[in-house]
Amino acid sequence: MSLIRKLPGILDRAEEQYIRMMAENMPVHAETMMKAEGREGGTFLLGDNAVILADGLITGNFSDKFDLIYCDPPFFTEGDKGARIPVKSDVLPDIKEIRLRAYHDRWKNGMDDYLEQLALRLKLMKDALKDTGVICVHLDWHASHAVKLFMDEIFGPKNFINEIIWMYKSGGAAKRHLSRKHDSILVYSKTSDYKFHPGREKSYNRGFKPYRFKGVKEYKDDIGWYTLVNQKDVWQIDMVGRSSAERLNYATQKPEALLDRIIELTTDEGDLCGDFYCGSGTLAASAERLGRRFVCADVSGLAAANALKRPLQAGYGFDVRVSGPMPDIGSCRVTAHREGVYVSLDSFEADGAAVPLRYIEKVERLRDKDPFALLDYWCAGRRSEDGVFVIIKPVFRDKRGELPLTETVMEECDAVMAVDIFGRVSVCSLR
């Protein structure tokens, strides 16, 4: 049966799941795992985003609370998305990187399953939006045509605002079709009373020469003469380059410039932004820098480990909560000791979760010969009375790829948290 004939049944099954989840009325306790103190930031939630959303709606924590939801789901590529993790080892210099599976984008029943699970989550996200809120669903050519039909059904065709075309440069060229170098961002509101702040952009005159029209203000830059017009729905923004300072080596990482523009278009300072497929945490980084609050969620431990890097480096506060079972977190093993105000790591062990077969031998060699090369970053901190790890001092690799194993920290530290390149986490008491 063709997809178009299946659409009503797919939507009906998503509706049944939605009703069942909301009727169960069994909130899932989100246990706080760690926190970092600092200027106001937000919350990272680990778990199935459908469970997280339903729980937030049932408890009232999410109902009609979000000013913006940015939704960047898998694109229905029917493949696996990976992450390239650089490895710096003086012991085994021939090992330059490890490639990991970041997440699966394969579906047992193809597009049927993909659309059903996404429609369920879109219905939950709609309930989480304020009446003045906006949702932006980021897709590409694989499924945007089908998802737009579901967006019309869930949000209403009258609440469609824009289809933003994000143009970018990237490697690769095709011989049997034109190179596909854009994504689509479907923008919908919950009601007709939504926030929207379109900015102004340059529109170059024909021939880059002045028009000299009466009442039209013109400007000139290195390219030529231009006027300022309301922002258009085609955005040309560079992807995150290999040498970019914001690059975290996580699959499908989006540039902060793109999220900056989305946030400024749809929110005001102090507003609440949500991202329930947060990946490397670009929305959180942009929201915090622009003075917005955020709630971000992902089911992947690798995603969470990467998403925390920017707030740790920028020094803004956050807490991390685990909602429901988390089979993807796992753990590494670390031991550490303190001498006065100095903390040192003594040993480190990491397994090779989610490593493709061709890299297992490299991981095993590193684990046996140079286990510290599998350590991504670590944090000195303390355990609170309720067992939450409170981060005081993060330690990252420097630009040469070295990892300092001793760092001056406050004497109140009594524990260390280590994170390996697979997103595995371990907390140990200081000896």
N, C-alpha and C positions, 0 to 999 in steps of 0.2 A: 504494500500500500504506500502511496506517495506521502511525503511529509505533510503536505497541505491538508490531506484528509485525516491525518493523525492528530493535528493540532488541538481540536476540541477535547479529545480523550486525554492528551498530555496535560492540558490545563485542568481538567476535571480531577485527575490523579493528584496534581499538585495542590489543588483546593482541598481534597480529602486529607492529605497529609497536614496541611495548615490547620484545618479544623481539629484534627486529632491531637496535634501538638498543643494547641491552645486549650483544648478541653481537658487534657490530662492535669493541667494546673499543678505540676510537680516541679517547683523551682529547684535548679541545680545549684548547690552551694559552691560559689567560686572562691577557692582557697588562695589567699595571698601567698605567693612564693618568695618574692623579693621586692624591694623598693629602693629607690634612690632619692635622697633628699636634695632639694634645690628649688630654683624658681618654678612656678606653676607649669606643669606639663600635662600629663594625661595618664591613661590606663592602657596597658596591653593585656589582652585576654588570650589564653591558649586553649583551643578546643574547637569542636565542630561549630561553625558559625551559625548554623540553623538552631542548634541547642542554645548557644549564647544569646541569639536574638530572641528566641521564644522565652527563655528564662528572664531576660531583661524586660520583655513586655508583660509577662505574668506578674513579676514583682513590681512593675510600675517604674523601674529605673530607666527604661528606654522609651516608654510610651510617649509619643509626641514630644520628644526631647531634642532631636537632631536638626540642626539648621542645614547641614550638608551631609550626604552620604556619597562617598566615592566608591564605586563598585568596579573592581578590576579582576574579574574571575578568569579562570582558564578560558582559552579562546576556541576550544574544540579543534585543536591541532591533531588530535588522535596520536599523540606521541608523548614522550617524557621531556620535561624541561629540566635542564641541568644548571649547575653552578661550577665555574672554574675557580678553584682555590689555589692560589700560589703557595708554594712550599719553599721555605728557606732552611736548608740544612747544610752545615759545614761538614758533617759526617758523610752524608750521601748527596753530594752536589749535583749528581746526574738526575735527581728527581726534582723537577721544576714546578709541577702542579699536580693536583688531584681533581678529577671531575666527579661531581656527585649528582645524584638525582634530587632535584629540589621538590618536584611534585609530578604526579601522573596526570595526564590529560587524555586518558583513554576511557571509553564508556562501553559497558557490556552490550547495551542495545543501541549504540550509536547516538545519533542526535536526539532520539526519544528520551533517553536517560538524561542527557545533558540539559535539555530544555526543562524537563520535569524538576530536576533538583534546583535549577536556577530560578524557575518560576516560584517555587516555594519560598526561596530566600528573598526574592523581590517583593512578595506579599508581606513578609515579615518586616522588610526594610521600610515599606510604605507606612506601616503602623508606627515605626520608630521616628518617622519624620514629623516635624512640626507642620502646622497648616501653612506656614510661610517657607517651608523647607524645599530643597531641591535635591534630586538624585542624579548622578552622572555615571552612566554605565559604559565602561571602556571595553571595546571589542575590536576585532578586525574583520576581514572579508569572510572568514569561515562561518560565522553565525550571526552577524549583526542584522542581517535581513530577517531572520526568524525571530530573534529576540525583540526587535522593534514591534512586531505583531503582538507579542506578549506584553510589552510595555504599554501599548495602546489599550490592551484589555485590562490590565491591572491598574494603571494610573489614569486612563482615559485619554483618547486622542486629542481632546481639547487642552490637555495639560502638557502636550509636547511643546518644548521650547525651541530646541535646536538639535541638529546633528553636527557636532563640531568635527572637522577633519583635521587631524594632527598629521602634518607632513614632516618627514625626517629623512636624513641620509643614513644609509647603512650599506654594508658590503653585500655582494652577491648580485647576480643578474640572471635573467631568465631568457630562454631562447624561444619558448612556445607561447609566452604571454608577456605583456608589459610588466616590468618590475614593480612589485607591490610595495610601495613606500609610504603608506599612510594607515592610520587607525581611525576608527569612528568612536566618538563619545556621544552617546544618546543622553540628552538632557531633558528631564521631565520634572514637573512640579507636583505637589500634592493637591494644591488648590490654585485658583487664579490669583490669590493674594501672596505671591512669592517674592523673595528678595532677589534682586538682580542689579548688578552694578557694572554695566558694560563700560569699558574704558575707551580711550581714544588711541588711534594708531595712524601711522603715516600712510598717505596715499599719494604716490609720486605722479606728478603731472606728465602728460604725454610729451615724450621727447625730453623730459626732465627740465623743461623751460617754464618760466613764469607765465601764468594765465593773465594776471592783472585784471581779474573780474572785480567789479565794484562790490564791496562788502565782504569779499572772500580773503581771509588772512592766509598768507603764504609764508613758507619757511624754506630754508636752504641748508643742506648738509653736504658731505663730500660726494654724494651721489648726484644730487641735483635738487630741483625745487619740488615741494610737496605741500599738501594741506593735511589737516587733522580731521579724520572722520570717525564715526562710531565703529567700534570693533566688529570685524567680520567673523564668519564661522569657519574660516580656514586659517589654521595656525601653523607656522613653520618654526619649529623648535628643535634644536639638535638633541639627539639621543645622548645617553650617558657614555662618553668616550672612554676608551681603554685607559687613558692617562688622567681622567677627570678625578678631582679630589673627592667627589661624592660617590665614586664607584665602589661598590661593596662586593662585586663578583657574584651577585645573586641573579638568577634567571629572571628575565623580563623586568628588570629594575627600570622605573620611570624617572625622568629628570625632575629635579625640584622646580625648575622653571615652568614646567607644565602644570604641576600641582599648585604652584604659586598663583598662576593665572586662574585656575579653576576656583581656588579658595577666595581670591579677591573678587571674582565675578559674582559669587553667590552668598557671601557671608560678610559679617561685620566683626570687628574686634570683640573678643570675649565669647563669640559663638562656639557651638559644639559641632565638631566634625567627626564623622565616623568612617572607618574603612575596615570592612569585615573580610577582606582578602588582602591583608596588609603587606604580605611579601617582605621586602626589605625595609618597609616603614617610611617611604618617601612622604606620604601624607602627614605623618606625625612630625617629621622634621620641618616641613613647610608650615604646618599649622602652628607649631610652637614659635617659630621665628616670626610669624605674622600676628602673634598675639591671640590665637584661637586655642580652645581646649580640644582634646581629641580622645576618642576611644578606638583602639585598633585591635583586630583579632586575626588569628591564623591558627591552623591546625598543625603546622610544620615547626618542629624544633629548630631546623636550620634557618627558617624564615625569622623566627623569634630571636635567635642568636644574632643574626645580622641586623634586625630592626633595632636592637638595643644599642648598637655601636654609636649611632649618631647622638642620642640623648646622653650617653655616657661621656662622649667627647665634648658635647656642647654644654654639659653641666646643668641640664634642667631636670626637674623631678619627675618621677613616674613610679607606678607600681605595676607588678606583673602578677596576674591571677590565673590559676588553672581552673578551668570549668569542665568537669566531667573527666572521664578517662583519657589519658594522653599517651597512646602507645608509641608516639613518634619522638618523645623527649629523650628517654634513655639516660645513661649516665656514664661519665668517665670517672677516673679515680685520681685523687691528688693528695699529697701530704705537704704540710708546711710548718714552719716554726717561726717564732719571733725572738729577736734579741734587742731589747730596749724598744726603740721606735722603728726598727727595721724588720720587715717580713720577707722571708725567702721561701721559695718553693723547693721542696726536697725531691719529690718524685712525681711522675705523671704517667698515667696509662690511659689509652683511648682505644675503643674498638672501631670497626670499620663499617658502621651501619650505612646502608643505602649507597654503597660503593659499587660501580659497575665492575664486572668480572675482570676486565683488562687492567684495573687499577688495584685489585686486591693484593697482588704480589708486592707492589710498591708500598702500600699501607703496612703490610706485615713487616717489610724491611725497616721502615721508619719506626714502627712500634718496637722492634727488637733493638735497633741500633741508635735511634735518635728520637725517643718519644716526645721530647719537648717541641719538635718540629710540627707535631700534630696539635699543639696548643694554640688556640686563636687569640684569646685574651683572658685575663683574670682580674679579680677584684678583691681587695682587702675590705673587710667590713666587720659587722657584729650581728649576732643573733638577738632579736628582741625577745621579750618574755613569752610571746606567743609563737616563737619559732621562726619568724620571718627574717630572712637575711637582708640586712640594711647595708647598702653599698656605701663605702666611704671613699675609696680610692681605686679607680680602674687603671689597669696597666695594659698598654697596647704595644704591638711591634712598632719599631721606629721605621723610618724611610728606607733603611738599609736591610730591613727584614729581621733585625735582631729583636729578641724579646728580653727586656731587662728582668732579671729574676730577683732583684732586690730594689725596694722602693721605700722611701720615708713615708710613714703613715702615722696617724694619731694612735696614741697608746690605748685608746678604747677598743681597738680592733681585737676580736677574739676568734675570727673565722676567715676563711678564704673561699671564694667561689671561682672555679675554673670552667672555661668553656672551650671545647675542642672544635676543630674545623668542621665536624659533622653536626654541630649544634647540640652536642651532649653536654650536660651540666653536672657539676659535682661541687658539693660544699663540705668542707672539713674544718674541724676545730684546730686552732693553732696550738702547737706543742711548746 
